[in-house]
Amino acid sequence: MYKGYAVKNSMKINYIDNQILDSLKTPLIICPGLSEECTDYESIVKTLNDRRCVALSFRGRGNSSNADNGYTLEKHIEDIDLVVNELRLDKFCLMGYSRGVSYALGYVISNLNKIRGLIVGEYPAEHKSMNKGWAKEQMDVYNRHDLSVSITYDVLKSIEIDSKYKDFSTDLNKVKCPTLVLKGEKEDTLLSKSDISKYINNLGSKSIRIEKFSNSGHDIMKSELFQMIISIKNFLNYIDSTIL
């Protein structure tokens, strides 16, 4: 497993890469959630051994640089762009999980010509604004449950300050590539029935798959990782079959 950096000026974005360079199958790029880093997705990157697979750590997470110029939605989209350009990737599937979905959606809508498929996991089609005090509450949750996370309070506070609500619904009609939505069925899911309806009713895609995980809430990777990987594999194989 190769671990590298995409670098621009003082910003270094860490990524992992299975470096399967000789495959003609659609590559996958993974955008982790709020407090995750690229290595949290190492099992998926390794398992998808028939194609290129890359996962990145957004600014302020893991071994990526802290940002002097902010943590806005646009800056997170720049992190994806930096990795894509560093690895010279084109015609790939982009996956976002949890808050990583909003960063992925922002990238896709601005780079439609590069995208063969979209995977959204456990998050609505929006970039949420965080209320004052959210960062402290979030860090308290991590500490209370003794969770090991790759984000500091200072970064959370910067995200809180820079967060600005954006509804992607009006832009989803531009997204015409096949789309897979991953949804936990338990109480702590972050995808409501109305959120699912927004995806179905607004996406421009003619191929929308909704995969439901009955034994999971928000954290499908912890509860049903094997089944999640199967769903991703099947979806990627479907994308490949449409371009042959």
N, C-alpha and C positions, 0 to 999 in steps of 0.2 A: 504494500500500500504506500503510494507516494504521498508525501506531505510537502506542500509548497506554498508559495506566497505570490499573489498578484500585487504589484507595487506601483503606486503613482504618487509622486512627491513624498510626503511623510506618511501616507496611508498604506498599510500592509494588510491585505486580506488573506487569511489563512484558508487553505482548502486541502481536501484529500481527494485522490484520483486513483482509480484502479488501473489507469494507463493501458486500457485495452484499445489500441490504436488501429488495429487491422480489421475491426468489425465494420460491416456496412449497415449494421442495425442502428436505430435511432438512439443517440446518446441521451442520458438523463442527468439533469442538474438539480440538486436538492437545496432548498432554502429552509433552514431550520427555524424553530419557533423562538419566542422571545428570549428565553434564558438558556437556549441550547447552543452547542457548537458543532462543528463538522464531524468530530469523532463520535458524537452520539448516534450518527447514522452510518457508522463503519460497517455494521453487519449487513445493511442493505447494499452499500457500495460493493462489498466483497461478494455478496450473493449474486448480484447481477453481473455474472462473469461472462456473459455472451455479448456485452456491449460496453461502451465507455460510460462510466458513472462517476460523477463528481459531486461532492458536498462542500459547502463553504461555511465559514464562520463570519457572521456580520460584524461590523465595527463594534468594538467594545466587548466582544464575546471571545472566549477561548484565547487563542494566541494572536488574534487580529488586533490591530492598533486601536487605541482609544482615539476618539475624533475630537480635534480642536474646532472643526467647522460644523459640528452639529449632528443630530440624530433624527432629522426629518425623514418623512417617507422618501423624498427625492434622493437623499443621501444614501439610504439603504438600497435604492434602485441602482445607484452608482456603484455600489459594492458588487452587485450581480454583474453589471456591465464590465467592471474591471476584470473579474474572473473569466467571463466569456471572451473578452478580447485577449487576455493573457494566453488562454488555451486555444485561441482561434477556432472557437466552436461555432457551428452554424447548423440550422435545421435540427433542433433538439427538442426534447420534452422538458418542460420546467415543472418542478414539484415544489409546492409550499406547504408547510405544516404549521398549524396554529397561526400566530401573528406573522409568520413567514409567508402566509397566503397573501396578505395585503402587499408585501414587497414584491412577490411573484406576479400578482395581478398588475401592479404598476409597471413592472418591466414588460410583461407580455403586451399590454395595450400600446406601449410605445415601440415595440419591436415585433410586430405581427409577422413580418416576413421571415423571421428566424425560428418561429415556433411551429413544431409539428404536433405537439400535444401538450395538455395542461392537466396537472393533478393538484387538487386542492383538498387539504386534510383538516377537517375539524375547525373551520372558521368561515364566517360569512363573507360576502363580497363587499367588504368595507375596511377602511383603515380607522381604527377607533381612536378617539381623543381621550386622554387620561386625565381624570380630575386631580386637583391639588391634593396631595397626600397619598396618591396611589402608589408611588415608589416605596414609601415606608411600609404601607400595608402589604405590598408584594414581597418585600424583603422579610417582613415579619412572618409571612406564610412559609417562606423557604426555611427560616431559622426554626420556626415552631415544629416543622416536620423533619428537621435535620436533613434537608435536601441539598445535595451537592450541585451547585449551578455555576455556570461559566460567566456570570454577570455580577457586577458590583452595584452597591446602592447608588454611587455617583452616576453610573451609566443609566440606571433606571430613572434617576431624577432628571437627567438630561432628556431621556425619551419622553418622560412626563411633560416637561416644559415644551419640547418641540413637536409633540403630537398634535395633529390637526385633523379633524374628521373628514373623511372622503368616502362617498358612496360610489362604488364602481358599477352599480346597476345600469346606468345609462351608457356605459362604455362596453358592457359585456356583449352587445350585439356585434361588435367588431371582431370578437373572438370566435372564429369559425372552425378552429381545429378540434379534433376529438378531445373530450374533457371527462376526467374521472373525479368524482367527489367521494371522499372517504368520511363516513359518519359513524360515530359511536352512538349506541342506542340507550346507554344508561343515563342517569339523571344529570351527571356533570358534563354532558356534551355541550359544546359551544355552538352547535348547529341546530336551530329550531326547524320545525316544518316550514315556516314561512321563509326562512333562509334558503332552504332547499328549493322552494318554489321560485324564489328570485333567480337562482341559478338556471333552473329549467326554463322559466319564462323569458329570461333576458339574454341568455347566451345565444350567439349566432350559430353555434355548432349544431349539426344534424346528428351528432353522436355524443350523447351525454349518458354516462354510466353513474349510477348511485350505488356505492357498495356500503352496506350497513353491517356493523359489527356488534352483535347482540351482547357480548360479554365485556364490552368496553364503554367507557364514557369518553372523556377528552383524550386520555392517553392510550390510544390504540396500540402504540409500539410496545408498551409494557404488558398489555393484556393479551393481544392477539397479533404479535409481530409476524409469525409465520404466515397467517392468513392474509395479513396486509401485504407481505412480499409477493404472495401468489397473485393477489389482485393487481399489484403494480406490474408484475411480469406479464400477466394476461393482457393488460391494457397496452403495454409497450409492444407486445407481439401483434396486437390488433392494428396499432399504428403502422407497424412495418408492413402488414399485409395490404394496407391501403395505398402504399407507395411503390409496390412491386410492379 
